[in-house]
Amino acid sequence: MRRYWRHAALGLVAVAAALFWPLTPAVPPDVVFNARLASAVAAVLVCTALATWNVGRRATIAIASLSGVIGLTLLLIHVDAQTRCLVDFEGRPVVIGTAYTPDIRPYIERNPSLSPADRLFDAGGVAERIWTGDSIRSCTRLVTWAGVGAIPFLTASAAILMRRRAYLLPARAAATSSPVAGQPEAPAYDAFLSYRHLEPDRTMAFDLVETLEHKGLRVAIDARDFLPNQPFLSEMERCIRQSRFVLCVITAQYVQSDHTSEEAIISTTLDLAERRRRLVPLIYERVELPVRLHSLAGIDFSPGANVDPRDRLVQLLTTRQA
């Protein structure tokens, strides 16, 4: 849920930026209103879509970069248009164009040194007498839509980078506690997270780790806590042995994977040896559970859950201490 609140907050900031972005009073109010409204709606739609959209790491970086480049380009165009397309006339700004009307060209050729402000003054402040209507309308769009139009793209870039936090869990040294002779090994982690290494499962798993560690719990996850110079299976067994619970992110992809079956076998073996239940299915999708999980109620993380599953999980991990 924290992820959605972050995107909601970003959406509110984007809407405020769209509504209060400084635009020249030279543009008609209806044009300004339409530009602000379109930008605000687009920013809200972007935040809503990206709050639930799951995408791979490479696509995340590419889309965030492209959105950021487009947004910054529009900003630069907007700033440049403020210089080229706005002229002060008797204390008020006027939008001019970039192309002259055919009948004014002889006048321009006779007076090549006149500035745009001088030409507008000679035209009595009526830009249409000097510049074509199409070029004036183009400048109007640049000083209006280019500015507020950058907001949805920059919002998209920021929202995608917020989602990319799922790939950037805080670094932490792997636990390697040494048991005292004659005493059981003390758990180094509150839970080990078993998940499918494909999207959207990966993002859901990392988001869950972030939530649990925000509550002060220690969670082991392979992408961060497995030692890089050790065999994968031995690291899997180490983390499971040093964890009080094994959390399984249950989706259709999970029940079809291979390495999650190995994790379940190790965990089930430990259950029998230590006489305690350690497997906790986290039901993200309603699928046919493997036989080894049939006897476990689990915690419902599906969209139709009646209670907050994260609260239930945190309560389990904080009250049932080893």
C-alpha positions as CSV (number, residue, x, y, z in Angstrom):
1,M,0.0,0.0,0.0
2,R,2.9,2.4,0.6
3,R,3.7,2.2,-3.1
4,Y,0.2,3.4,-4.0
5,W,0.3,6.2,-1.5
6,R,3.6,7.4,-2.9
7,H,2.1,7.5,-6.4
8,A,-1.0,9.3,-5.1
9,A,1.2,11.9,-3.5
10,L,3.2,12.3,-6.7
11,G,-0.1,12.7,-8.6
12,L,-1.2,15.5,-6.3
13,V,2.1,17.3,-6.8
14,A,1.8,16.9,-10.6
15,V,-1.8,18.3,-10.5
16,A,-0.7,21.2,-8.4
17,A,2.1,21.9,-10.9
18,A,-0.3,21.8,-13.8
19,L,-2.7,24.1,-12.2
20,F,-0.2,26.7,-11.0
21,W,2.5,26.5,-13.7
22,P,3.3,30.1,-14.6
23,L,1.8,30.9,-18.0
24,T,1.8,34.2,-19.8
25,P,-1.4,36.3,-19.6
26,A,-1.0,37.0,-23.3
27,V,-2.7,33.6,-24.0
28,P,-6.5,33.5,-24.0
29,P,-7.9,32.2,-20.7
30,D,-9.8,29.3,-22.5
31,V,-6.5,28.1,-24.0
32,V,-4.8,28.2,-20.7
33,F,-7.6,26.4,-18.9
34,N,-7.7,23.6,-21.5
35,A,-3.9,23.2,-21.3
36,R,-3.9,23.0,-17.5
37,L,-6.8,20.6,-17.4
38,A,-5.3,18.3,-20.0
39,S,-2.0,18.2,-18.2
40,A,-3.5,17.5,-14.8
41,V,-5.7,14.7,-16.2
42,A,-2.8,13.2,-18.0
43,A,-0.6,13.3,-14.9
44,V,-3.3,11.5,-12.8
45,L,-3.8,8.8,-15.4
46,V,0.0,8.3,-15.6
47,C,0.3,7.9,-11.8
48,T,-2.7,5.6,-11.7
49,A,-1.4,3.3,-14.4
50,L,2.1,3.1,-13.2
51,A,1.1,2.4,-9.6
52,T,-0.1,-1.0,-10.7
53,W,1.9,-1.6,-13.9
54,N,4.8,-4.1,-13.6
55,V,7.6,-4.1,-16.1
56,G,11.1,-5.5,-16.3
57,R,14.2,-3.7,-15.2
58,R,15.5,-2.8,-18.6
59,A,12.1,-1.6,-19.9
60,T,11.8,0.4,-16.6
61,I,15.1,2.3,-17.2
62,A,14.3,2.8,-20.9
63,I,10.8,4.2,-20.4
64,A,11.9,6.4,-17.5
65,S,14.7,7.8,-19.5
66,L,12.6,8.4,-22.6
67,S,9.9,10.1,-20.5
68,G,12.4,12.3,-18.8
69,V,14.1,13.3,-22.1
70,I,10.7,14.2,-23.6
71,G,9.7,16.2,-20.6
72,L,13.0,18.1,-20.5
73,T,12.9,18.8,-24.2
74,L,9.4,20.3,-23.9
75,L,10.6,22.5,-21.0
76,L,13.5,23.7,-23.2
77,I,11.2,24.4,-26.1
78,H,8.8,26.3,-23.7
79,V,11.7,28.4,-22.3
80,D,12.9,29.2,-25.8
81,A,9.4,30.2,-27.0
82,Q,9.1,32.6,-24.1
83,T,12.0,34.5,-25.7
84,R,11.0,34.2,-29.3
85,C,7.2,34.4,-29.2
86,L,6.5,37.0,-26.5
87,V,6.9,40.8,-27.0
88,D,6.0,43.5,-24.5
89,F,3.6,46.2,-25.8
90,E,2.7,49.1,-23.6
91,G,3.3,47.1,-20.4
92,R,1.5,43.9,-21.5
93,P,2.8,40.8,-23.2
94,V,1.7,39.9,-26.7
95,V,2.1,36.6,-28.6
96,I,3.8,37.2,-31.9
97,G,4.6,34.7,-34.7
98,T,7.7,33.5,-36.5
99,A,6.6,33.9,-40.2
100,Y,5.6,37.2,-41.8
101,T,2.5,37.8,-43.8
102,P,3.2,38.2,-47.6
103,D,2.0,41.8,-47.8
104,I,4.4,42.9,-45.0
105,R,7.5,41.5,-46.5
106,P,8.5,44.7,-48.4
107,Y,8.2,46.6,-45.2
108,I,10.5,44.1,-43.5
109,E,13.0,44.3,-46.3
110,R,13.1,48.1,-46.1
111,N,13.6,48.0,-42.3
112,P,15.7,45.0,-41.6
113,S,17.2,46.4,-38.3
114,L,13.8,46.8,-36.6
115,S,13.3,44.5,-33.6
116,P,10.1,42.4,-33.2
117,A,9.0,44.9,-30.5
118,D,9.5,47.8,-33.0
119,R,7.5,46.0,-35.7
120,L,4.7,45.3,-33.2
121,F,4.7,49.0,-32.2
122,D,4.4,50.0,-35.8
123,A,1.4,47.6,-36.2
124,G,-0.4,49.2,-33.3
125,G,0.0,46.1,-31.1
126,V,-1.9,43.9,-33.5
127,A,0.4,40.9,-34.2
128,E,-1.7,39.6,-37.1
129,R,-0.8,42.7,-39.2
130,I,2.9,41.5,-39.2
131,W,2.9,37.7,-38.6
132,T,0.8,34.9,-40.1
133,G,-2.1,33.5,-38.1
134,D,-0.6,30.0,-38.2
135,S,2.7,31.1,-36.8
136,I,1.0,33.0,-34.0
137,R,-1.1,29.9,-33.1
138,S,2.0,27.8,-33.1
139,C,3.8,30.2,-30.8
140,T,0.7,30.2,-28.5
141,R,0.9,26.4,-28.2
142,L,4.6,26.6,-27.5
143,V,4.3,29.2,-24.6
144,T,1.3,27.2,-23.2
145,W,1.1,23.5,-24.0
146,A,4.9,22.9,-24.1
147,G,5.2,24.1,-20.5
148,V,2.4,22.2,-18.9
149,G,2.8,19.3,-21.4
150,A,6.2,18.5,-19.9
151,I,4.5,17.7,-16.5
152,P,2.9,14.3,-17.4
153,F,6.2,13.1,-18.9
154,L,8.3,14.2,-16.0
155,T,5.7,12.6,-13.7
156,A,5.9,9.4,-15.6
157,S,9.7,9.3,-15.3
158,A,9.5,10.0,-11.5
159,A,6.7,7.3,-11.1
160,I,8.6,4.7,-12.9
161,L,11.8,5.4,-11.0
162,M,9.8,5.1,-7.8
163,R,8.7,1.6,-9.0
164,R,12.4,0.9,-9.7
165,R,13.1,1.0,-6.0
166,A,12.0,-2.6,-6.0
167,Y,15.3,-3.4,-7.7
168,L,17.3,-1.3,-5.2
169,L,16.8,-2.9,-1.7
170,P,19.3,-1.5,0.8
171,A,22.5,-3.4,0.9
172,R,23.1,-5.5,4.0
173,A,25.8,-8.0,4.9
174,A,24.6,-11.6,4.9
175,A,24.1,-13.2,8.3
176,T,26.7,-15.8,9.2
177,S,26.1,-16.5,12.9
178,S,28.0,-19.4,14.5
179,P,25.9,-21.6,16.7
180,V,27.2,-22.3,20.2
181,A,27.9,-26.0,20.9
182,G,24.9,-27.7,22.5
183,Q,22.5,-24.8,21.7
184,P,20.2,-24.4,18.8
185,E,21.2,-21.8,16.2
186,A,19.5,-18.5,16.8
187,P,17.5,-17.2,13.8
188,A,19.2,-14.4,12.0
189,Y,16.1,-13.5,10.0
190,D,12.4,-13.2,10.8
191,A,11.6,-14.6,7.4
192,F,13.0,-15.9,4.1
193,L,11.1,-14.8,1.0
194,S,10.5,-17.4,-1.7
195,Y,9.2,-16.0,-5.0
196,R,9.3,-16.4,-8.8
197,H,12.0,-14.4,-10.5
198,L,9.8,-13.0,-13.2
199,E,7.6,-9.9,-13.3
200,P,5.3,-9.1,-11.7
201,D,6.2,-11.5,-8.9
202,R,9.7,-9.9,-8.5
203,T,8.3,-6.5,-7.9
204,M,5.6,-7.8,-5.5
205,A,8.3,-9.6,-3.5
206,F,10.7,-6.7,-3.3
207,D,7.8,-4.4,-2.3
208,L,6.9,-6.8,0.5
209,V,10.5,-6.8,1.7
210,E,10.5,-3.1,1.8
211,T,7.3,-3.0,3.8
212,L,8.5,-5.6,6.4
213,E,11.9,-4.0,6.9
214,H,10.2,-0.6,7.3
215,K,8.5,-2.3,10.3
216,G,11.8,-3.3,11.8
217,L,11.8,-6.9,10.6
218,R,14.8,-8.7,9.1
219,V,14.0,-10.5,5.8
220,A,16.3,-12.6,3.7
221,I,15.9,-12.5,-0.1
222,D,18.2,-14.2,-2.5
223,A,19.0,-11.2,-4.8
224,R,20.5,-9.4,-1.8
225,D,21.4,-11.8,0.9
226,F,22.9,-14.8,-0.9
227,L,26.7,-14.7,-0.8
228,P,27.9,-14.3,-4.4
229,N,30.8,-16.8,-4.0
230,Q,28.7,-19.7,-2.6
231,P,26.5,-22.3,-4.3
232,F,22.9,-21.2,-4.8
233,L,21.4,-24.3,-3.0
234,S,23.7,-24.0,0.0
235,E,22.8,-20.3,0.4
236,M,19.2,-21.2,0.1
237,E,19.5,-23.7,2.9
238,R,21.5,-21.3,5.0
239,C,18.9,-18.6,4.8
240,I,16.1,-20.9,5.4
241,R,17.8,-22.4,8.5
242,Q,18.5,-19.0,9.8
243,S,14.9,-17.8,9.3
244,R,11.9,-18.3,11.6
245,F,9.5,-18.4,8.7
246,V,9.5,-19.1,5.0
247,L,7.1,-16.8,3.1
248,C,6.0,-18.1,-0.3
249,V,4.6,-15.5,-2.8
250,I,2.0,-17.7,-4.4
251,T,1.1,-16.9,-8.0
252,A,0.5,-19.0,-11.1
253,Q,4.1,-18.5,-12.1
254,Y,5.3,-19.6,-8.6
255,V,3.7,-23.0,-8.7
256,Q,5.2,-23.7,-12.2
257,S,8.8,-22.8,-11.2
258,D,11.6,-25.2,-10.3
259,H,13.7,-23.6,-7.6
260,T,10.7,-22.7,-5.4
261,S,10.0,-26.4,-5.2
262,E,13.5,-26.9,-3.8
263,E,12.9,-24.2,-1.2
264,A,9.7,-25.8,-0.2
265,I,11.4,-29.3,0.2
266,I,14.1,-27.8,2.4
267,S,11.6,-25.9,4.5
268,T,9.3,-28.9,4.8
269,T,12.2,-31.1,6.0
270,L,13.1,-28.5,8.6
271,D,9.5,-28.4,9.7
272,L,9.5,-32.1,10.4
273,A,12.9,-32.0,12.2
274,E,12.1,-29.0,14.4
275,R,8.4,-29.8,14.9
276,R,7.1,-26.4,13.9
277,R,5.3,-24.9,11.0
278,R,7.4,-22.4,9.1
279,L,5.9,-22.2,5.7
280,V,3.5,-19.3,5.2
281,P,1.7,-19.1,1.8
282,L,1.0,-15.5,0.7
283,I,-1.8,-16.0,-1.8
284,Y,-1.5,-13.3,-4.4
285,E,-3.4,-15.3,-7.0
286,R,-6.1,-17.9,-6.6
287,V,-4.3,-21.0,-8.0
288,E,-4.2,-24.7,-7.3
289,L,-1.7,-25.0,-4.4
290,P,1.0,-27.7,-4.4
291,V,0.2,-30.7,-2.2
292,R,2.9,-29.6,0.3
293,L,0.9,-26.4,1.0
294,H,-2.6,-27.8,1.1
295,S,-2.8,-28.0,4.9
296,L,-1.7,-24.4,5.4
297,A,-4.3,-21.6,5.5
298,G,-1.9,-18.9,4.4
299,I,-2.6,-15.2,4.1
300,D,-4.8,-13.7,1.4
301,F,-3.0,-11.0,-0.6
302,S,-5.4,-11.2,-3.5
303,P,-7.3,-8.0,-4.6
304,G,-10.5,-9.3,-2.9
305,A,-8.9,-9.8,0.6
306,N,-11.3,-8.7,3.4
307,V,-8.5,-7.6,5.8
308,D,-5.1,-5.9,5.2
309,P,-2.8,-8.9,4.6
310,R,0.3,-7.0,5.4
311,D,-1.0,-6.2,8.9
312,R,-1.7,-9.9,9.4
313,L,1.8,-10.9,8.2
314,V,3.5,-8.3,10.4
315,Q,1.5,-9.4,13.4
316,L,2.6,-13.1,12.8
317,L,6.2,-12.2,12.4
318,T,6.3,-9.9,15.5
319,T,4.3,-12.0,17.9
320,R,5.6,-15.5,17.3
321,Q,9.2,-15.0,18.3
322,A,11.5,-18.0,18.2
